[in-house]
Amino acid sequence: MIGWVKYLVYIMSFFIPPVGVITFWIFSGRDEESRDVAKWSFLAAFIGLVVCAIIILTFGATHRAFWPGMDRW
C-alpha cells in the first residue's frame, strides 16, 4: 500500500470508526503489510470511539452541572 494511503485510512478510521472495522475485516486476511494496516486502522477506530464517548460524557456532565434546568428539555 502507498504510504500516504495508509495514513488516509488511519485518519478516516479515527473519524469514522465503521471504516476502521471494515478495513480490518478486508485487510486482515492478506499479506503482512496489509495486516499491519488492518491492525492499526482497527486501533484508530477504537481510539476514535473512546474519544467520542469521553467528549459526549464530558459535555453531558457539564451541561447538567452548569444548567440544571436544561435537562428537562
N, C-alpha and C positions, 0 to 999 in steps of 0.2 A: 504494500500500500504506500502511496506517496506520502511524504512527511506531513505536508500541510493538511491533507485529507484526514489523517489520524487526529490531528488537533481539532479540526472542524467537527469530527464525530464526537470527540470528548466534550466540546463546548455544547453541542446540541444535546448530548446525553445529560449534561448538567441542568440545562434549562428546560428540556422536555424529557423527563425520565422514561416514558414509554419507548422513546427512540433508543435509549441505552439498553433496555431489556430486549428489544427486537434485535439490536446489533449483537447482543450476547448470544441469542438463540441462533442467529445466522452464522456468525463467525467462530463459534466455539468448536465446531467440528472440522475446521480447516487446518492449514499449516500453523507452525509455531508463532509466526508474526501475527497472523490473524487471531490466534488465541489470546495473545497479549492485548490486542485492540479490544477484543471481546471482554476480557477481564477488566481492563481499565475503564471501558465505557459503562460496564455494569456498576463499577465502584463510583464513577461520576454520577450516575443516575441515583444511586443510594444516597450519596452525599447531598445531591440536589434536593431529594425528598426530605432529608433531615433538616437542611437549612430552611426549606419551605415550612416545615412543621414548627420549627423554632420561631420563625417570623410570625406565623399565624397565632401561636400560643402567646407570644410576647404582645402582639397587637391586641389580642382578645383580653389579656390580663390588664393591659394599660387602659384599654377602652372602658372596662368596667370599674377600674380603680379611680380614674380621674373624672368620669362622667357617670355617676351611679344611676341616674335615671335613664340613660341611653339604652340599657339592655332590655327595656320594655318595648322598644320599637321593633 
